[in-house]
Amino acid sequence: MRLLALLIGVLVLGGCVTKEIYNAQVIRTNNFQRQLAEEEKHSVDLAAEIARLKIQIAELEAQNRTLTTKLNEAKARCKVRILHRVNTKLADTKLWQHGYLSHYIRDYLSNPASREFEQVPIAA
C-alpha cells in the first residue's frame, strides 16, 4: 500500500509542470505557428514570382531570337562601300559628328596600322 502511494506520488510530481511554464510554452508554440504561417505565405509568394520570371525569361529569349534574326537579315541587305581616301575636313567632320567613324577610329587607335593615320587629329 505504501509502495502504491509512493508510486502515485512520484508520477504526479514528476509529470506536473507549473502553470507559468505551461503558459510560456503555449505562447512560444503560438509564436512558432504564426512564424510558420508567415513563412509559408512568403514561400508561396516567392514561388509565384519565380513562375512569373520564368515566363518573362521565355518571352525575352523569344524576342531576342526574333531581333537577332532581323539583325542578321538587315546585315545581309547592307552594302558597304569602302572609300579609300576621304581627305576633306568637312567629310571627316560630318562622319565623326554622326558617329559613323568614332568606334572605328577608337579601335584603330588602340591597334594602329600606319603612321599616316596616327598624325591625323581627332575631333573630341
C-alpha positions in Angstrom: 0.0 0.0 0.0 2.8 2.4 0.9 4.6 1.4 -2.3 1.5 2.2 -4.3 1.1 5.6 -2.7 4.8 6.3 -3.3 4.5 5.4 -7.0 1.4 7.6 -7.4 3.2 10.5 -5.7 6.2 10.1 -7.9 4.1 10.0 -11.1 2.0 13.0 -10.0 5.0 15.1 -9.0 7.2 14.0 -12.0 4.6 14.7 -14.6 3.4 18.1 -13.4 4.6 21.4 -14.6 3.9 24.8 -13.2 1.2 26.9 -14.8 3.8 29.6 -15.7 5.9 27.1 -17.6 2.9 25.7 -19.4 1.7 29.2 -20.4 5.1 30.2 -21.6 5.3 27.1 -23.8 1.8 27.8 -25.2 2.9 31.3 -26.1 6.1 30.0 -27.6 4.2 27.4 -29.7 1.7 30.1 -30.9 4.6 32.3 -32.0 6.2 29.4 -33.9 2.9 28.7 -35.6 2.4 32.3 -36.6 6.0 32.5 -37.9 5.4 29.3 -39.8 2.3 30.7 -41.4 4.1 33.9 -42.4 7.0 31.9 -43.9 4.6 29.6 -45.8 2.8 32.7 -47.3 6.2 34.2 -48.2 7.2 30.9 -49.8 4.0 30.9 -51.9 4.7 34.5 -53.0 8.3 33.6 -54.0 7.1 30.6 -55.9 4.6 32.8 -57.8 7.4 35.3 -58.5 9.7 32.5 -59.8 7.0 31.3 -62.2 6.4 34.8 -63.4 10.1 35.4 -64.0 10.4 32.1 -65.9 7.6 33.2 -68.2 9.3 36.5 -68.7 12.6 34.8 -69.4 11.0 32.7 -72.1 9.4 35.7 -73.7 12.6 37.7 -73.6 14.5 34.8 -75.2 12.0 34.6 -78.0 12.2 38.3 -78.5 16.0 38.1 -78.6 15.9 35.3 -81.2 13.5 37.4 -83.3 15.6 40.5 -83.1 18.8 38.5 -83.8 17.1 37.1 -86.9 16.0 40.6 -88.0 19.5 42.0 -87.4 21.1 39.2 -89.4 18.7 39.9 -92.3 19.4 43.6 -92.1 23.2 42.9 -92.2 22.7 40.7 -95.2 20.9 43.5 -97.0 23.5 46.2 -96.2 26.0 47.1 -98.8 29.3 48.6 -97.7 31.1 51.0 -99.8 34.7 51.5 -98.9 36.2 54.9 -99.5 39.9 54.6 -99.8 40.6 58.2 -99.2 38.4 60.8 -97.6 40.7 63.9 -97.3 38.2 66.7 -96.9 37.8 68.2 -93.5 34.1 68.6 -94.0 33.6 64.9 -94.8 35.7 63.8 -91.9 33.9 66.2 -89.5 30.4 65.1 -90.7 31.2 61.5 -90.5 32.6 62.0 -87.0 29.7 64.1 -85.8 27.2 61.5 -86.9 29.1 58.8 -85.1 30.0 56.7 -88.2 33.7 56.8 -87.6 34.0 57.1 -83.9 34.2 53.4 -82.9 36.3 52.6 -85.9 38.8 55.3 -85.0 38.9 54.3 -81.4 39.6 50.7 -82.4 42.2 51.8 -84.9 43.9 54.0 -82.3 44.2 51.0 -79.9 45.6 48.9 -82.9 47.4 51.4 -85.2 48.4 50.2 -88.6 50.2 53.2 -90.2 51.9 56.4 -89.2 49.8 58.5 -91.6 46.7 57.8 -89.6 48.4 58.5 -86.3 49.1 62.0 -87.4 45.5 62.9 -88.2 44.0 64.9 -85.3 40.7 63.5 -83.9 37.9 65.8 -83.1 36.8 65.4 -79.4 
